[in-house]
Amino acid sequence: MAVSKKDRVHTAIRAQILSGELPTGHKMKSTRLLEEEYGVSYGTLNTVINMLKIEKLLVGYQGDGVYVRRKPGEPAED
């Protein structure tokens, strides 16, 4: 069975966070740039970002952007 675009992008970004390639505090690229990079629609990317927020790997600040929150096992910043 083929992997969905959503699952492919989720796996890729999650792996970058867990490996440290995207470190804690890193500001994610704009939605537009990520759409182009992964070849997916806004809706797909928005779903992935929300999944990663639920997993507490990303955090968004309205008017500022989305940041890598922390890797599992790292102490909370707040």
Buried (B, 14 or more C-beta within 10 A) or exposed (E): EEEEBBEBBBEEBBEBBEEEEBEBEBEBEEBEEBBEEBEBEEEBBEBBBEBBBEEEBBBBEEEEEBBBBBBEEEEEEE
